[in-house]
Amino acid sequence: MITIIYNSALGIWSGTIYLFMRHVGYTYAQINMFLMAFWIVTFIAELPSGWLSDYFGHINIFLLSCVIRSLGLLILFLTANNVFNLIMVAILTGIGDSLFQGPSMLGL
């Protein structure tokens, strides 16, 4: 059930992120830079996320994933049109997304 809710929220987020970011004043180039950084960080952090999940426990990494991603999205909602914060948000949400993948592959 948690995975269904998480994936539903991720689907809504990915479908509306362009609209939200345009609404708060980011250019299309900045939005694409955000998404590029997000996907690069997600790609790089995938393998360590499985190891961390095995080492520290699936529940702990799942909770850490939720906290990191929430922190990134909170920064995105509270700051507008700041490119440094935008890259930081991409890194945090990318790490949060990758950390979620370790426990979710095992059926958590």
Backbone as CSV, one residue per row, in Angstrom:
resi,resn,N_x,N_y,N_z,CA_x,CA_y,CA_z,C_x,C_y,C_z
1,MET,0.823,-1.193,0.000,0.000,0.000,0.000,0.870,1.261,0.000
2,ILE,1.958,1.220,0.782,2.857,2.379,0.834,3.483,2.618,-0.530
3,THR,3.869,1.554,-1.211,4.476,1.694,-2.533,3.471,2.265,-3.526
4,ILE,2.227,1.849,-3.442,1.185,2.375,-4.329,0.995,3.867,-4.092
5,ILE,0.920,4.279,-2.847,0.751,5.699,-2.523,1.964,6.498,-2.993
6,TYR,3.164,5.978,-2.728,4.389,6.670,-3.121,4.452,6.829,-4.638
7,ASN,4.178,5.755,-5.377,4.230,5.812,-6.835,3.138,6.704,-7.410
8,SER,1.974,6.742,-6.775,0.914,7.649,-7.213,1.343,9.099,-7.026
9,ALA,1.920,9.386,-5.866,2.409,10.748,-5.604,3.518,11.122,-6.582
10,LEU,4.396,10.184,-6.895,5.471,10.437,-7.842,4.908,10.705,-9.234
11,GLY,3.873,9.983,-9.626,3.235,10.216,-10.915,2.595,11.585,-11.004
12,ILE,1.939,11.995,-9.928,1.342,13.327,-9.892,2.428,14.390,-9.927
13,TRP,3.512,14.164,-9.150,4.617,15.117,-9.115,5.245,15.281,-10.486
14,SER,5.539,14.165,-11.146,6.221,14.255,-12.440,5.312,14.867,-13.501
15,GLY,4.006,14.707,-13.343,3.076,15.286,-14.304,2.825,16.768,-14.111
16,THR,3.079,17.274,-12.920,2.765,18.678,-12.641,3.981,19.544,-12.329
17,ILE,5.173,18.967,-12.289,6.354,19.731,-11.891,6.645,20.862,-12.866
18,TYR,6.481,20.629,-14.170,6.696,21.705,-15.137,5.738,22.858,-14.881
19,LEU,4.468,22.532,-14.655,3.480,23.587,-14.426,3.784,24.386,-13.162
20,PHE,4.123,23.687,-12.083,4.432,24.373,-10.834,5.665,25.260,-10.987
21,MET,6.713,24.722,-11.586,7.962,25.478,-11.704,7.805,26.669,-12.639
22,ARG,7.022,26.544,-13.691,6.740,27.702,-14.558,5.931,28.740,-13.793
23,HIS,5.012,28.272,-12.974,4.168,29.184,-12.199,4.980,30.028,-11.213
24,VAL,6.008,29.442,-10.612,6.803,30.198,-9.634,7.939,30.975,-10.284
25,GLY,8.106,30.888,-11.610,9.031,31.766,-12.295,10.274,31.156,-12.900
26,TYR,10.415,29.835,-12.881,11.580,29.214,-13.499,11.418,29.170,-15.014
27,THR,12.531,29.303,-15.726,12.505,29.197,-17.181,12.533,27.716,-17.565
28,TYR,12.239,27.451,-18.817,12.285,26.063,-19.286,13.700,25.503,-19.189
29,ALA,14.710,26.347,-19.426,16.100,25.890,-19.311,16.408,25.490,-17.866
30,GLN,15.944,26.267,-16.899,16.174,25.937,-15.487,15.432,24.669,-15.086
31,ILE,14.222,24.506,-15.581,13.443,23.303,-15.275,14.146,22.071,-15.838
32,ASN,14.621,22.166,-17.069,15.326,21.030,-17.674,16.639,20.758,-16.969
33,MET,17.330,21.804,-16.490,18.548,21.610,-15.719,18.228,20.866,-14.418
34,PHE,17.126,21.231,-13.773,16.675,20.547,-12.559,16.435,19.066,-12.844
35,LEU,15.693,18.770,-13.897,15.373,17.382,-14.222,16.617,16.592,-14.627
36,MET,17.542,17.239,-15.332,18.781,16.566,-15.696,19.585,16.214,-14.442
37,ALA,19.720,17.164,-13.530,20.454,16.896,-12.287,19.756,15.815,-11.472
38,PHE,18.436,15.862,-11.406,17.655,14.862,-10.677,17.935,13.462,-11.213
39,TRP,17.867,13.289,-12.537,18.033,11.953,-13.119,19.473,11.477,-13.048
40,ILE,20.440,12.372,-13.136,21.845,11.969,-13.002,22.116,11.489,-11.581
41,VAL,21.640,12.242,-10.584,21.832,11.842,-9.183,21.115,10.527,-8.907
42,THR,19.916,10.374,-9.424,19.168,9.127,-9.242,19.937,7.957,-9.839
43,PHE,20.492,8.144,-11.014,21.260,7.087,-11.680,22.489,6.699,-10.865
44,ILE,23.220,7.682,-10.383,24.459,7.417,-9.641,24.171,6.784,-8.283
45,ALA,23.099,7.184,-7.642,22.816,6.725,-6.278,22.043,5.405,-6.216
46,GLU,21.713,4.815,-7.347,20.927,3.569,-7.330,21.659,2.415,-6.650
47,LEU,22.888,2.138,-7.044,23.607,0.993,-6.473,23.877,1.139,-4.982
48,PRO,24.356,2.284,-4.518,24.562,2.404,-3.069,23.265,2.281,-2.268
49,SER,22.130,2.616,-2.878,20.877,2.541,-2.130,20.536,1.105,-1.740
50,GLY,20.810,0.159,-2.615,20.574,-1.245,-2.272,21.484,-1.721,-1.157
51,TRP,22.750,-1.334,-1.229,23.698,-1.712,-0.185,23.308,-1.072,1.150
52,LEU,22.950,0.207,1.128,22.534,0.883,2.367,21.293,0.238,2.952
53,SER,20.381,-0.156,2.089,19.160,-0.810,2.541,19.466,-2.141,3.215
54,ASP,20.391,-2.890,2.656,20.789,-4.163,3.268,21.528,-3.942,4.583
55,TYR,22.361,-2.932,4.639,23.212,-2.700,5.806,22.452,-2.073,6.980
56,PHE,21.648,-1.040,6.700,20.971,-0.308,7.776,19.530,-0.746,8.006
57,GLY,19.000,-1.547,7.129,17.619,-2.009,7.270,16.699,-1.305,6.293
58,HIS,15.785,-2.055,5.762,14.894,-1.543,4.722,13.981,-0.441,5.234
59,ILE,13.444,-0.622,6.424,12.537,0.388,6.988,13.285,1.696,7.248
60,ASN,14.495,1.604,7.804,15.270,2.810,8.102,15.604,3.590,6.834
61,ILE,15.986,2.901,5.779,16.321,3.568,4.524,15.059,4.120,3.869
62,PHE,13.958,3.413,3.986,12.695,3.923,3.460,12.327,5.228,4.158
63,LEU,12.428,5.263,5.487,12.113,6.486,6.229,13.076,7.613,5.877
64,LEU,14.362,7.288,5.751,15.349,8.284,5.349,15.027,8.831,3.960
65,SER,14.599,7.962,3.072,14.197,8.380,1.734,13.059,9.391,1.787
66,CYS,12.064,9.100,2.589,10.915,10.012,2.717,11.335,11.356,3.291
67,VAL,12.211,11.337,4.288,12.662,12.590,4.915,13.479,13.425,3.934
68,ILE,14.419,12.798,3.224,15.269,13.532,2.290,14.456,14.107,1.142
69,ARG,13.577,13.315,0.592,12.754,13.809,-0.516,11.809,14.911,-0.047
70,SER,11.229,14.760,1.129,10.336,15.798,1.674,11.088,17.098,1.907
71,LEU,12.311,16.995,2.433,13.127,18.186,2.648,13.409,18.886,1.322
72,GLY,13.759,18.124,0.306,14.004,18.711,-1.014,12.783,19.402,-1.573
73,LEU,11.627,18.757,-1.487,10.405,19.365,-2.008,9.971,20.575,-1.187
74,LEU,10.211,20.545,0.115,9.909,21.701,0.955,10.751,22.901,0.539
75,ILE,12.037,22.668,0.280,12.898,23.754,-0.184,12.405,24.287,-1.526
76,LEU,11.966,23.403,-2.404,11.441,23.828,-3.702,10.211,24.716,-3.538
77,PHE,9.321,24.338,-2.626,8.103,25.110,-2.437,8.355,26.439,-1.729
78,LEU,9.375,26.497,-0.893,9.626,27.721,-0.120,10.527,28.720,-0.832
79,THR,11.297,28.285,-1.793,12.186,29.198,-2.513,11.783,29.216,-3.969
80,ALA,11.805,30.371,-4.551,11.425,30.492,-5.952,12.520,31.220,-6.725
81,ASN,12.776,30.728,-7.911,13.683,31.365,-8.860,15.104,31.527,-8.327
82,ASN,15.597,30.524,-7.626,16.957,30.512,-7.130,17.628,29.256,-7.687
83,VAL,18.573,29.433,-8.591,19.162,28.306,-9.301,19.977,27.414,-8.362
84,PHE,20.683,27.996,-7.395,21.442,27.189,-6.439,20.515,26.261,-5.663
85,ASN,19.414,26.800,-5.151,18.450,25.978,-4.428,17.821,24.932,-5.341
86,LEU,17.640,25.281,-6.597,17.057,24.347,-7.552,17.950,23.117,-7.731
87,ILE,19.245,23.323,-7.834,20.173,22.202,-7.969,20.205,21.393,-6.675
88,MET,20.179,22.068,-5.524,20.160,21.371,-4.240,18.896,20.515,-4.118
89,VAL,17.771,21.043,-4.562,16.512,20.291,-4.535,16.609,19.074,-5.453
90,ALA,17.208,19.241,-6.633,17.367,18.115,-7.556,18.225,17.023,-6.924
91,ILE,19.285,17.413,-6.237,20.156,16.428,-5.583,19.416,15.716,-4.456
92,LEU,18.720,16.469,-3.616,18.001,15.858,-2.492,16.886,14.935,-2.970
93,THR,16.098,15.385,-3.927,15.003,14.540,-4.395,15.532,13.335,-5.168
94,GLY,16.648,13.494,-5.871,17.265,12.360,-6.562,17.772,11.307,-5.592
95,ILE,18.430,11.769,-4.523,18.900,10.831,-3.494,17.709,10.161,-2.811
96,GLY,16.684,10.949,-2.488,15.487,10.382,-1.859,14.820,9.337,-2.737
97,ASP,14.758,9.614,-4.030,14.160,8.656,-4.955,14.993,7.382,-5.039
98,SER,16.301,7.520,-5.094,17.177,6.344,-5.161,17.123,5.519,-3.887
99,LEU,17.094,6.185,-2.752,17.020,5.451,-1.492,15.714,4.673,-1.383
100,PHE,14.662,5.185,-1.984,13.389,4.472,-1.964,13.467,3.186,-2.777
101,GLN,14.280,3.176,-3.826,14.328,2.025,-4.722,14.898,0.770,-4.048
102,GLY,15.846,0.922,-3.122,16.415,-0.250,-2.454,15.368,-1.068,-1.698
103,PRO,14.630,-0.438,-0.761,13.597,-1.191,-0.040,12.416,-1.583,-0.922
104,SER,12.058,-0.766,-1.910,10.857,-1.075,-2.690,11.068,-2.280,-3.606
105,MET,12.307,-2.551,-4.003,12.565,-3.718,-4.838,12.358,-5.012,-4.065
106,LEU,12.393,-4.929,-2.755,12.224,-6.128,-1.940,10.797,-6.286,-1.436
107,GLY,9.899,-5.432,-1.929,8.501,-5.580,-1.576,8.071,-4.842,-0.336
108,LEU,8.853,-3.861,0.117,8.431,-3.086,1.290,7.341,-2.130,0.907
